Amino acid sequence: MNNFEFYNPTRIIFGEGKISELDRVVPKNAKVLILFGGESARKTGTLSEVEQALGSRTFDHFGGIEANPRYETLIKAVDKIEKEGFDFLLAVGGGSVIDGVKFVAAAVNYPGDKWEVVTNRGATIKTALPFGTVLTLPATGSEMNKGSVITREELHSKLAFMSDHVFPQFSILDPVKTYTLPTRQISNGVVDAFVHVIEQYLTYPVNAYVQDAFAEGLLKTLIEIGPKALETPKDYDIRANLMWTATLALNGLIGVGVPQDWSTHMLGHEITVLYGLDHAQTLAIVLPSMLAERLPQKQAKLAQYAERVWGITSGSEQEKALKSIELTRAFFEKMQVGTRFSDYQLTQDVIEPLINSLAAHDMVKLGEHQDIDLVVSRRVYTAAL
Amino acid sequence: MNNFEFYNPTRIIFGEGKISELDRVVPKNAKVLILFGGESARKTGTLSEVEQALGSRTFDHFGGIEANPRYETLIKAVDKIEKEGFDFLLAVGGGSVIDGVKFVAAAVNYPGDKWEVVTNRGATIKTALPFGTVLTLPATGSEMNKGSVITREELHSKLAFMSDHVFPQFSILDPVKTYTLPTRQISNGVVDAFVHVIEQYLTYPVNAYVQDAFAEGLLKTLIEIGPKALETPKDYDIRANLMWTATLALNGLIGVGVPQDWSTHMLGHEITVLYGLDHAQTLAIVLPSMLAERLPQKQAKLAQYAERVWGITSGSEQEKALKSIELTRAFFEKMQVGTRFSDYQLTQDVIEPLINSLAAHDMVKLGEHQDIDLVVSRRVYTAAL
């Protein structure tokens, strides 16, 4: 096992009807800015439930944070807060809204160019406004971690930053809030959570028994409940398990003391930036192709994955490994997420721009061995056509 | 899945040589009291390593905190702190020292009778001195939770309290520090961690897929590494996995959203109080007998445990359940911890005093259904002779 540090102070409040707990966990005299995405937060009644729970506290709204939250939008929230003096933020939505609020919380009162919050990867964040979240879409794990991914449209950049200062103080997870989500968002959420686990698990063995067991437990849970979440949208236990699994997939726990990969995410980000695909769609395209390309480096762990997650007990190590990649692709397809560029009407014309974009963002040494260069990435993209 | 709240702000710093990180995580101008148990902390060099890491900070010692830490000892540390004005505590040792320091941290400046910290179960704790820990003995999980068990000799009481105020600020886990532990402490640690998982897992099914998977992962890890920890004391990865497993066994995570039992602990505490057996020895005596007694209530989950943890695939649900109890007993014996009163030269004369002691401590409604009364407890003790 590798050395590690683990710290995660976010309070999770989990269960049906828990939005009412806002009154307990938001400071009594706070001036609250509620940030959200599209109009669904209002239409589903979640927003008014939140407002009611805030009681007599002063609050205002900032809506319109988009999927792949944009700096250009968020900076308007920063302006509003600096002008009007809010002292507590409340993110109501999924990972995009929460990621956006993390940027806003850190950018308020940030000295100098606020885009540095992102470009310095969070290292120069010294304080942030306190904030909590009301999660409506299980997928990214942002509700219980210190990471955020922000897109700056004008620069064609989609970049991640991390800071202990942007852990949510609390996150309220009410599985019932997911009942009204469109199928596509559930599909995406399952794939996103699945790939989060894979990026922390499918590298090379370091005798981290517990981390492996936890990762395998999350993967098996997603394989079992993912299709059911599509079939029976109002099954409370299925949605509860999906919500908690997606949170644990990226709250830092399973990634301690083990090598991590994240190359699939990096290659996926460029597809979103250039062609606008959903984050999970890009992961579903890149991952099977990446695993096949990295068979030599990942074979031992792929075979373990085949055995423990997919129950494949026969065949050589290589045969098991290959079979597990097939089954992974089939699982994404079963979740109704296409795994090839062609499923999204994209052709080989995309390869060159994607490679150029990786180069522009200095994504030239990726993976757990930092040896995925542009040549390898080109093969991965090409194999995914 | 049941509703839940999860909060755990303890920072874990894990790995060989990490005691040097004290300089980073203890406040620069702190006046530190280092609390420890017997002389092993000094003899092994851990204490001087800690002192060196504290650099120019002012510090003093308080040694002699015993296994099953006693109020009578700890109150002397409280006096010393109130007189001499320490503002940061450092626990160096295992669960007993850490539990003791939690009491001390909460009792300093506690208004009124300090024993109330325990008898009010932590509910009246409003503040506590900040403290960190350097863990030398993997077992109790106290290094990453808010619980503590304190014994008051003169009242024959061993009672638990909990409070968010007594989470350690940080815990340093260096697996190498376990190399010099006596065999008995490793045996006890494995059994203790194992039973912690069992008490949160072996109740009745509530469709908590992830919690079950995590619990099963911890149990399988302990079954695999426990014997190896005895055979090859200086195998770093084995000790690292043991340390991290014992922490995760009782840091709150696997117990969220599921029913919990804890009756084995309660019946065990009385054995320690009256007859001085090690905590883990009492658990090894009570658990197999308790599981057999509770077969009707626990059968579904015992069968799941049999299948997923012990790999038993044939037989009826009841047969699987019974087999898993046998295997649990055999595992404790393999870990060199006796599972019957007779292994400790105790006879049926102990039953009456134990039942009286349970009654005196109001332990008359135990278990996940709160239906383990003194009649049931008597059967459990008797079956363990």
Interface residues (C-beta under 8 A of the other chain):
Chain A: M1 N2 N3 F4 E5 F6 Y7 N8 P9 T10 R11 I12 I13 F14 G15 E16 K18 N207 A208 Y209 V210 A213 F214 E216 G217 L218 K220 T221 E224 I225 D237 A240 N241 W244 T245 L248 L253 V256 G257
Chain B: M1 N2 N3 F4 E5 F6 Y7 N8 P9 T10 R11 I12 I13 F14 G15 E16 K18 N207 A208 Y209 V210 A213 F214 E216 G217 L218 K220 T221 E224 I225 D237 A240 N241 W244 T245 L248 L253 V256 G257
